[in-house]
Amino acid sequence: MSIFIQILLNSLEIGGIYALASLGIILIFRTSITTNYAQGAISMFNAFVATYILLSTDIPVYVAALLGMLSAFIVGVIVDRVVISRTQNIDPVSKQIITLGLLMVFLGLAPMIFGTDPIQFPRFIYGSHIIFGATISYNAILNIGVVIGIMLFLFYMLQKSKWGLSIRATASNEIVARMMGIPTSFVTMTSWAIAAALGVLSALMLAPTTSVSITMMDGVQIVAFLSCVLGGFQTFYGPVIAAYIIGFASNFISYYISSIWSDPILYILILVVILFKPNGIFGKKVVKKV
């Protein structure tokens, strides 16, 4: 029983990291009508920024994380204003190619500025607690609580606030939203900025268990895209729920079936689900009337 609880708690933490990354991807997809392949690279770059700020000063870890999120927010704004806002009249595939270009830009800038050696980012808090025989660190509890709190806040804002209404209207039909007086360019800009901030937060939550390196977000980025496919690109909450499902499934398959074959088994299961639900578990079939 203790092992089951241990896997459950670990899955909640890693699922939350995947959920933050997938929510950033789906925010950009719904408002910019493009898949942002540079999400992981932007997160990695600003994780380096946060780590270097921490190592260069005596500020607390959480302050460095907030400054890293602020840096990512600014980077998101710059990327949208300088690049994405100029691509409104091109097709979605070309936009995706542009994000691949952004991916290469940040992958090139990071080693030029910060070097190629991995850097350690510490935990936010230390210590551990035993729950039903399973040991969980206070840092993991903090990560789980922060992710759930952010998700609840963002989904509440999406449903109840004027900003959320603007995002949903832009996601539904950007042209109509613009005709109704919604500042769709501002909505897109904030989506890129928030997505970048969520991405770097997921990177800093992951960093204490690995390190801040050029490749740190590669696995998270892949799972985040899989979460969007599995959950469906038509909703904001679908990819988030799918991210937790993948987090739970990966850990349980790894322990109870095979740690070596866990990823192939998981990908096959996702493929089977997509065969029966091509639009994702929570996706909806889009029907265009002529």
C-alpha positions in Angstrom: 0.0 0.0 0.0 2.8 2.4 0.8 4.4 1.8 -2.6 1.1 2.6 -4.3 0.8 5.9 -2.3 4.4 6.7 -3.1 3.8 6.3 -6.9 0.6 8.3 -6.6 2.3 11.2 -4.9 5.2 11.2 -7.4 2.7 11.1 -10.2 0.9 14.1 -8.8 4.1 16.1 -8.9 5.4 15.1 -12.3 1.9 15.3 -13.7 1.7 18.9 -12.5 4.9 19.7 -14.3 3.5 18.3 -17.5 0.3 20.1 -17.0 2.0 23.5 -16.7 3.9 22.9 -20.0 0.8 21.6 -21.8 -1.4 24.5 -20.7 1.2 26.9 -22.1 1.1 25.1 -25.4 -2.7 25.0 -25.6 -3.0 28.7 -24.7 -0.8 29.7 -27.6 -2.4 27.2 -30.0 -6.0 28.4 -29.3 -5.1 32.1 -29.6 -2.3 32.1 -32.3 -3.5 29.0 -34.2 -0.1 27.6 -34.2 1.9 24.9 -32.3 4.7 26.4 -30.4 7.7 24.1 -30.8 9.9 26.6 -29.0 8.0 26.4 -25.7 10.6 24.0 -24.1 13.6 26.0 -25.4 12.1 29.3 -24.0 11.5 27.6 -20.7 15.1 26.2 -20.6 16.6 29.6 -21.4 14.7 31.4 -18.6 15.5 28.6 -16.2 19.2 29.5 -16.8 18.3 33.2 -16.2 16.7 32.3 -12.9 19.6 30.1 -11.8 22.3 32.7 -12.7 20.4 35.3 -10.8 20.3 33.0 -7.8 24.0 32.2 -8.0 25.0 35.8 -8.4 23.0 37.2 -5.5 21.8 36.3 -2.0 18.1 36.4 -2.8 15.8 33.4 -1.7 15.1 30.7 -4.2 11.5 31.6 -4.7 12.4 35.2 -5.5 14.8 33.9 -8.2 12.0 31.7 -9.5 9.7 34.7 -9.7 12.3 36.8 -11.5 12.8 33.9 -13.9 9.0 33.9 -14.6 9.1 37.7 -15.1 12.0 37.2 -17.5 10.0 34.6 -19.4 7.0 36.8 -19.4 9.0 39.6 -21.0 10.5 37.1 -23.5 7.0 36.0 -24.4 6.0 39.6 -25.1 9.0 40.2 -27.2 8.6 37.1 -29.2 5.0 37.9 -29.9 5.6 41.6 -30.8 8.7 41.1 -32.9 7.8 37.8 -34.6 4.3 36.4 -34.1 2.4 39.6 -34.6 3.9 39.8 -38.1 2.6 36.4 -39.1 -1.1 37.0 -39.0 -1.6 36.6 -42.8 0.4 33.4 -43.3 -0.8 29.8 -43.0 -0.5 27.8 -39.7 2.2 25.5 -41.1 4.5 28.4 -41.8 3.9 29.7 -38.3 5.0 26.3 -37.0 8.2 26.5 -39.0 8.8 29.9 -37.5 8.5 28.5 -34.0 11.1 25.8 -35.0 13.3 28.7 -36.0 12.7 30.3 -32.5 13.6 26.9 -31.0 17.0 27.0 -32.7 17.6 30.6 -31.7 17.1 29.9 -28.0 19.0 26.6 -28.2 21.9 28.6 -29.7 21.7 31.5 -27.4 21.7 29.5 -24.2 25.2 27.9 -24.5 26.6 31.2 -25.9 25.4 33.1 -22.8 25.4 30.6 -20.0 27.8 27.9 -21.2 27.3 24.2 -21.8 27.8 22.9 -18.3 24.7 21.9 -16.3 23.9 24.0 -13.3 22.1 22.9 -10.1 19.0 24.7 -9.0 18.1 24.0 -5.4 14.8 23.0 -4.0 12.4 25.7 -2.7 12.2 24.0 0.7 13.8 21.0 2.3 12.6 18.2 4.5 10.1 15.4 4.0 7.0 13.9 5.5 5.6 10.4 5.7 2.0 9.8 4.5 0.6 6.3 4.9 4.1 4.9 4.9 5.1 6.8 1.8 7.8 9.5 2.0 7.2 12.8 0.2 9.4 15.9 0.3 8.0 19.2 1.4 9.3 20.6 -2.0 7.0 18.1 -3.8 4.1 19.1 -1.6 4.8 22.7 -2.5 5.0 21.9 -6.2 1.7 20.0 -6.1 -0.1 22.7 -4.2 1.3 25.6 -6.4 0.3 23.8 -9.7 -3.2 23.1 -8.4 -3.6 26.6 -7.2 -2.3 28.1 -10.5 -4.6 25.8 -12.5 -7.7 26.7 -10.5 -6.9 30.4 -10.7 -6.3 30.3 -14.5 -9.4 28.3 -15.2 -11.5 30.5 -13.0 -10.1 33.6 -14.8 -10.8 31.9 -18.2 -14.4 31.3 -17.2 -15.3 34.4 -15.1 -13.1 37.3 -16.1 -13.2 39.7 -19.0 -9.7 38.6 -19.9 -10.8 35.0 -20.0 -13.8 35.9 -22.2 -11.5 37.7 -24.6 -9.3 34.6 -24.8 -12.2 32.2 -25.4 -13.7 34.5 -28.0 -10.3 34.8 -29.8 -9.8 31.1 -29.6 -13.3 30.5 -31.0 -13.0 32.9 -34.0 -10.4 35.6 -34.1 -11.9 37.6 -37.0 -15.3 37.8 -35.3 -13.7 38.6 -31.9 -11.8 41.5 -33.6 -15.1 42.8 -35.2 -16.7 42.8 -31.7 -14.0 45.1 -30.4 -11.8 42.6 -28.6 -8.1 43.5 -28.8 -7.0 40.1 -30.2 -3.4 41.2 -30.7 -3.2 42.0 -26.9 -4.9 38.7 -26.1 -2.3 36.8 -28.2 0.5 38.7 -26.6 -0.6 37.9 -23.1 -1.1 34.2 -24.0 2.5 34.0 -25.2 3.8 35.8 -22.1 1.7 33.6 -19.7 2.7 30.4 -21.6 6.4 31.3 -21.3 6.0 32.0 -17.5 4.2 28.7 -17.0 6.9 26.9 -18.9 9.8 28.3 -16.9 8.0 27.4 -13.7 7.6 23.8 -14.8 11.4 23.9 -15.6 12.3 25.2 -12.2 10.1 22.6 -10.5 11.9 19.9 -12.5 15.4 21.3 -12.1 16.2 20.1 -8.5 15.7 16.5 -9.6 18.0 16.8 -12.6 19.8 20.1 -13.4 19.4 23.2 -15.5 20.8 22.2 -18.9 20.3 22.7 -22.6 18.2 19.4 -22.9 16.3 19.6 -19.6 12.9 20.3 -21.1 13.1 17.9 -24.0 11.2 15.1 -22.3 8.7 17.5 -20.8 8.0 19.1 -24.1 7.3 15.8 -25.8 4.9 14.8 -23.0 3.2 18.2 -23.2 2.5 17.8 -26.9 1.2 14.2 -26.3 -1.1 15.7 -23.6 -2.5 18.1 -26.0 -3.1 15.4 -28.6 -4.6 13.0 -26.0 -6.7 15.7 -24.3 -7.8 17.4 -27.4 -6.8 20.8 -28.9 -10.3 22.1 -28.7 -10.4 22.7 -24.9 -8.1 24.4 -22.3 -8.7 21.8 -19.6 -8.4 18.6 -21.8 -4.5 18.8 -22.1 -4.1 19.5 -18.4 -6.2 16.4 -17.4 -4.4 14.4 -20.0 -1.0 15.5 -18.6 -2.0 14.1 -15.2 -3.2 10.9 -16.9 0.1 10.4 -18.6 2.0 11.2 -15.4 0.1 8.6 -13.5 0.2 6.0 -16.3 3.9 6.4 -16.9 4.8 5.8 -13.3 2.4 2.9 -12.7 3.5 1.1 -16.0 7.1 1.7 -15.1 6.7 0.0 -11.6 4.1 -2.7 -12.2 4.9 -3.7 -15.8 8.4 -2.7 -17.0 10.6 0.3 -16.5 12.4 -0.4 -19.7 9.3 -0.7 -21.9 7.2 1.9 -20.0 7.5 4.6 -22.7 6.7 2.4 -25.7 3.7 0.8 -23.8 2.5 4.3 -22.9 2.8 5.6 -26.5 0.9 2.5 -27.8 -1.9 3.1 -25.3 -2.1 6.7 -26.4 -2.2 5.6 -30.0 -5.0 3.2 -29.3 -7.0 6.0 -27.6 -6.4 8.3 -30.6 -7.6 5.6 -33.0 -11.0 5.6 -31.2 -11.0 9.3 -30.3 -9.2 11.1 -33.1 -9.9 14.5 -31.6 -8.7 13.5 -28.1 -10.5 12.4 -25.0 -12.1 15.8 -24.4 -11.9 17.1 -28.0 -14.9 17.9 -30.2 -15.4 17.3 -33.8 -15.4 20.6 -35.7 -18.1 20.9 -38.3 -18.0 23.7 -40.8 -21.2 24.8 -42.4 -21.0 25.8 -46.1 
